[in-house]
């Protein structure tokens, strides 16, 4: 069924408390094409963290929205991003995921580039115009826009895009609550997790800030915490979901599990209690009690439109994901931590991260199974008249963390950008 034959992709009726998304949005190749043209090519996209290129010569190589990107820290101390393609014949100039180097050499014809992107050596230079290098035609091509917001590095393929601070808008408040947990800055814990899910990428958007599914889908994890005394039974899952504008959204809530920023649980013993109390006291001195308590005792599942998720929960994860097919996505995940965190706190942070958030943890396999089950169910969509997802929970009511306002925030912006192009483009 093509996109012109069923009308709108998103239906909203405040009076009836109705918000629905057409399931074709999860299955149509034409809609995915429209998403690349209207979303991924026109939004700020997360590339990496400045700590991943902390020293001069450091680099990382990433695939972002189907482009090969090279992020470098050059010899002048400047962090930037370039398309990882030789201007001569197009071969990749870097084939390693990360490392440290002053130069990149194209394997095809031996052109050599500095980590500032400039062509340094040209085999057979005498056969080119005398001013060939001066013209800049042989330099690596920088991405149209690069921005660093408090260590989080973004790129955009639209040169006319608004500044990153304007784009982030109200999401900055929640990013700051993460970054300000350490006056020495934050760092990516070494390593990256990569996996794929046989489901549409927007299902992971919804799942990442969905408080509604936790008790059901992750019941095994909550039982595990209870059996190992790794939770505070006096604390309930409770909070609010918020629309932040520009498609960004957050759910902020209390929870019974320990947080190495300063939320102690009995399992961590007296050593852990002293450590957590010291962190809490330091954050109070830096930010005041109200903000420090919010950092330490509240969790945040934040979506920066379209596909950056930062979950500041029992550990901090940064996650991005891009569609390869309408029913297939590639996911990257990283663990973020305070730079000067103690060895004790770092160990518990990593344990928490792997235990719940990693591909082999309690949460991720559960979520993958649920999302793939949704995708399988969409095969029934139009044949049996089951063509819509309902995302109306909490409409017109006081906000709760297990409502769906945060998902509606994403879908409104997605619909504004994608629907006209998808309907015009067809299938």
C-alpha positions in Angstrom: 0.0 0.0 0.0 1.5 3.4 -0.9 1.4 6.5 1.3 -1.2 8.3 -0.8 -3.9 5.7 -0.3 -4.5 5.9 3.5 -4.5 9.7 4.2 -2.5 11.1 7.1 0.3 9.4 8.9 -0.5 10.9 12.3 -4.0 11.6 13.6 -4.6 13.8 16.6 -7.9 14.8 18.2 -7.6 16.5 21.6 -11.3 16.5 22.2 -11.5 12.7 21.8 -8.2 12.0 23.5 -7.0 10.4 20.3 -3.4 10.2 19.0 -2.6 7.6 16.4 0.3 6.7 14.1 -0.2 4.8 10.8 1.7 1.5 10.9 2.8 2.1 7.4 5.2 4.6 9.0 7.1 1.5 10.2 7.0 -0.5 7.0 7.3 1.7 4.0 10.5 2.1 2.0 9.2 5.3 0.6 8.7 6.7 4.0 12.3 5.7 5.0 13.6 7.6 2.0 11.6 10.7 3.1 13.1 10.3 6.6 16.6 10.5 5.2 15.7 13.5 3.0 13.7 15.4 5.6 15.1 14.3 9.0 18.6 12.9 8.8 19.8 15.3 6.1 18.3 18.3 7.9 18.8 17.8 11.6 21.8 18.0 14.0 23.0 14.4 14.5 25.3 13.1 17.3 28.7 12.1 16.1 30.8 11.4 19.3 32.1 12.8 22.5 35.1 15.1 22.7 36.7 12.7 25.2 37.0 10.1 22.4 39.5 12.4 20.7 41.1 13.9 23.8 44.7 14.2 22.6 46.2 15.8 19.5 46.2 13.2 16.8 43.3 11.2 18.2 40.5 10.2 15.7 37.4 8.2 15.4 35.6 7.0 12.3 31.8 6.7 12.4 28.9 6.1 10.0 26.3 8.7 10.4 23.1 8.7 8.3 24.9 6.5 5.7 27.9 8.8 5.5 31.4 7.8 6.5 32.7 10.5 8.9 36.1 11.1 10.3 36.3 13.1 13.6 39.8 14.4 14.4 41.8 16.3 17.0 44.4 18.1 14.9 47.9 19.3 15.8 46.5 22.8 16.5 44.1 21.4 19.1 41.0 21.8 16.9 38.4 19.1 16.8 36.6 18.8 13.5 34.8 16.3 11.2 35.4 15.4 7.6 33.9 13.1 5.0 36.0 10.0 5.0 36.6 9.9 1.3 39.6 10.8 -0.8 38.9 13.8 -3.1 40.9 12.0 -5.8 38.9 8.8 -6.5 36.7 8.5 -3.4 38.4 5.7 -1.4 38.3 5.9 2.4 41.4 7.6 3.8 40.9 6.0 7.2 39.8 2.4 7.7 40.3 2.1 11.4 37.6 2.8 13.9 39.8 4.8 16.2 43.5 5.7 16.9 46.1 8.4 16.9 47.9 9.7 13.9 49.2 12.9 12.4 48.4 11.7 8.9 46.0 9.6 6.8 47.2 7.9 3.7 44.8 6.8 0.9 45.7 3.2 0.0 44.7 3.7 -3.6 47.2 6.3 -4.9 49.0 7.4 -1.8 47.7 10.9 -1.2 48.5 11.9 2.3 46.4 14.2 4.5 47.0 15.9 7.8 44.6 15.4 10.7 43.4 18.9 9.8 42.1 17.5 6.5 44.7 19.3 4.4 46.6 17.5 1.6 50.2 17.2 2.7 51.8 15.1 0.0 50.7 14.3 -3.6 52.6 11.6 -5.5 53.4 12.8 -9.0 52.8 16.4 -8.0 54.8 17.6 -11.0 52.0 16.4 -13.3 49.4 18.6 -11.6 48.9 22.4 -11.9 51.6 24.3 -10.0 49.1 25.7 -7.5 47.0 22.5 -7.2 47.5 22.2 -3.4 47.0 25.9 -2.9 43.6 25.7 -4.5 42.4 23.3 -1.7 40.9 20.9 -4.2 42.9 18.1 -2.8 41.8 18.6 0.9 39.4 16.4 2.7 35.9 17.9 2.6 34.6 19.0 6.0 31.0 18.3 7.0 28.8 21.3 6.3 28.3 22.0 10.0 30.1 20.8 13.2 29.2 21.8 16.8 30.3 20.9 20.3 27.8 21.3 23.1 29.5 20.7 26.4 31.5 17.8 25.0 28.8 16.3 22.9 29.8 16.7 19.2 27.2 17.0 16.5 27.2 17.3 12.7 24.7 18.5 10.2 24.5 18.1 6.5 22.4 21.2 6.0 24.6 24.2 5.9 21.6 26.5 6.7 20.6 24.7 9.9 20.1 26.8 13.0 22.8 26.9 15.7 23.1 23.8 18.0 22.0 25.7 21.1 18.8 26.9 19.3 18.1 23.4 18.0 18.6 21.7 21.4 16.3 24.3 23.1 14.7 22.9 26.3 16.7 19.7 26.0 19.7 21.7 27.2 18.4 21.7 30.7 18.5 17.9 30.9 21.9 17.6 29.1 23.3 20.0 31.6 22.0 17.9 34.5 24.1 15.0 33.1 27.3 17.0 32.3 27.3 19.0 35.6 27.6 15.8 37.6 31.3 16.3 37.3 33.2 19.6 37.5 36.1 17.9 35.7 34.0 16.9 32.8 32.5 13.7 31.5 34.2 10.9 29.5 33.2 7.9 27.4 34.3 4.7 29.1 36.5 2.9 26.6 34.6 0.8 24.1 31.5 0.9 22.0 28.6 -1.5 21.8 27.1 -2.3 18.3 24.1 -4.4 17.5 21.2 -4.6 15.2 17.4 -4.9 15.6 15.0 -6.3 13.0 12.6 -3.5 13.6 11.9 0.1 12.5 14.2 2.7 14.1 11.2 4.7 15.4 10.2 1.8 17.7 13.5 2.3 19.6 12.8 6.0 19.8 9.5 5.2 21.5 11.0 2.5 23.7 13.9 4.6 25.0 11.7 7.0 26.9 8.7 4.7 27.6 8.0 4.3 31.3 4.8 2.3 30.6 6.6 -1.0 29.6 9.1 -1.2 32.4 7.1 -3.2 35.0 5.9 -5.7 32.4 8.8 -6.1 30.0 11.5 -5.8 32.6 9.9 -7.7 35.5 12.8 -10.1 35.6 15.2 -7.3 36.2 13.1 -5.8 39.0 12.8 -9.3 40.6 16.6 -9.7 40.3 17.2 -6.4 42.1 14.8 -7.4 44.9 16.4 -10.8 45.3 19.9 -9.4 45.5 18.9 -6.5 47.8 20.0 -4.0 45.1 17.1 -1.7 45.4 15.4 0.6 47.9 11.9 -0.9 48.4 10.7 2.5 49.8 11.2 4.2 46.4 8.6 3.7 43.7 8.8 4.4 40.0 7.2 7.8 39.8 7.7 10.9 37.7 6.6 12.9 34.6 7.0 12.7 30.8 7.5 16.1 29.1 7.4 17.4 25.6 10.5 19.7 25.1 9.7 21.2 21.7 11.5 20.5 18.4 10.7 16.8 18.8 12.8 16.5 21.9 11.3 14.7 24.9 12.2 13.5 28.4 10.8 11.3 31.1 12.2 12.2 34.6 11.4 9.9 37.6 12.4 8.3 40.8 13.4 4.7 40.9 14.4 2.0 43.5 17.8 1.1 42.0 21.2 2.5 42.9 22.9 5.3 40.9 26.6 5.8 41.2 26.2 9.5 41.0 25.0 9.5 44.7 22.0 7.3 45.1 23.1 4.6 47.6 21.5 1.2 48.1 22.3 -1.3 50.9 24.1 -3.7 48.5 26.9 -1.1 48.2 27.8 -1.3 52.0 29.3 1.3 54.2 32.1 2.1 51.8 29.6 2.8 49.1 27.5 4.9 51.5 30.5 7.1 52.4 31.3 7.5 48.7 27.8 8.5 47.8 27.4 10.9 50.7 30.7 12.6 49.7 29.5 13.0 46.0 26.2 14.3 47.2 27.8 16.9 49.5 30.1 18.0 46.7 27.2 18.5 44.3 25.3 20.4 46.9 28.2 22.8 47.3 28.5 23.2 43.5 24.8 23.5 42.5 22.7 23.9 45.6 20.6 21.2 47.3 17.6 21.3 45.0 19.6 20.8 41.8 22.0 18.3 43.4 19.1 16.2 44.7 17.6 16.2 41.2 21.0 15.0 39.7 21.4 12.3 42.3 17.9 11.0 43.0 16.1 11.4 39.7 16.5 9.4 36.5 16.3 10.9 33.0 15.5 9.2 29.7 16.1 12.0 27.2 15.5 12.0 23.5 17.2 14.6 21.3 15.3 14.5 18.0 15.7 12.5 15.9 17.8 9.6 17.3 20.1 10.6 20.2 19.0 8.9 23.4 20.8 9.7 26.7 19.5 7.6 29.6 20.8 8.8 32.9 19.5 6.0 35.0 21.4 3.3 36.9 24.3 4.3 34.6 24.5 6.8 31.8 24.2 5.5 28.2 24.5 7.4 25.0 22.8 5.7 22.1 22.2 6.4 18.4 20.5 4.3 15.8 19.9 4.6 12.0 17.6 2.6 9.7 19.2 0.4 7.1 15.8 -0.9 5.9 12.3 -0.1 7.1 12.4 -3.2 9.3 16.2 -3.1 10.3 18.3 -0.7 12.2 21.9 -0.5 13.4 22.5 0.7 17.0 25.6 2.1 18.7 25.9 2.6 22.5 28.4 4.1 24.8 28.8 4.4 28.6 29.4 8.0 29.9 31.0 8.7 33.3 32.5 11.5 35.3 36.2 11.9 34.3 37.5 11.8 37.9 35.2 9.1 39.3 36.8 6.8 41.8 37.7 3.2 40.9 34.9 2.0 43.2 32.2 4.1 41.6 33.4 3.4 38.1 33.3 -0.4 38.7 29.7 -0.2 40.0 28.8 2.1 37.1 30.1 -0.4 34.5 28.4 -3.3 36.3 25.1 -1.4 36.2 25.6 -0.5 32.6 26.3 -4.0 31.5 23.8 -5.6 33.8 20.8 -3.6 32.4 21.8 -1.5 29.3 24.2 -3.7 27.4 23.2 -6.0 24.5 23.5 -9.0 26.9 21.9 -7.3 29.9 18.5 -7.6 31.4 16.8 -4.8 29.5 18.1 -4.8 25.9 17.3 -8.4 24.9 13.7 -7.8 26.4 13.4 -4.6 24.4 14.7 -6.2 21.2 12.2 -9.0 21.4 9.4 -6.6 22.0 10.3 -4.3 19.1 10.8 -7.2 16.7 7.4 -8.6 17.8 5.8 -5.2 17.0 7.5 -5.3 13.6 6.2 -8.8 12.9 2.7 -7.7 13.9 2.7 -4.9 11.4 2.3 -7.5 8.6 -1.3 -7.7 9.7 -1.8 -3.9 9.6 -4.1 -3.1 6.7 -5.5 -6.5 5.7 -7.4 -6.8 9.0 -8.0 -3.1 9.5 -5.4 -2.9 12.3 -3.6 0.0 10.6 -2.9 2.3 13.5 -0.8 2.5 16.7 -2.5 4.2 19.7 -0.2 6.7 21.5 -2.9 8.6 23.5 -2.2 7.5 27.1 -2.4 10.5 29.4 -3.8 13.0 26.9 -5.6 15.9 28.7 -4.4 14.6 32.2 -1.7 15.6 34.7 1.6 14.2 33.3 3.0 10.9 34.6 6.2 9.1 33.7 4.3 6.1 32.3 2.2 8.2 30.0 3.0 8.8 26.3 3.4 12.6 26.0 7.1 12.2 25.3 6.4 9.9 22.4 3.8 12.3 21.0 6.5 15.0 21.1 8.6 13.0 18.7 5.8 12.1 16.4 4.5 15.6 16.0 7.9 16.8 14.8 8.4 13.7 12.7 5.0 14.2 11.0 5.7 17.9 10.4 8.9 17.0 8.6 8.1 13.7 6.9 4.5 13.4 6.1 4.3 15.9 3.2 7.4 14.4 1.5 6.2 10.8 2.1 2.7 11.4 0.7 4.1 13.3 -2.3 6.7 10.5 -2.9 4.4 7.5 -2.9 5.0 4.1 -1.5 
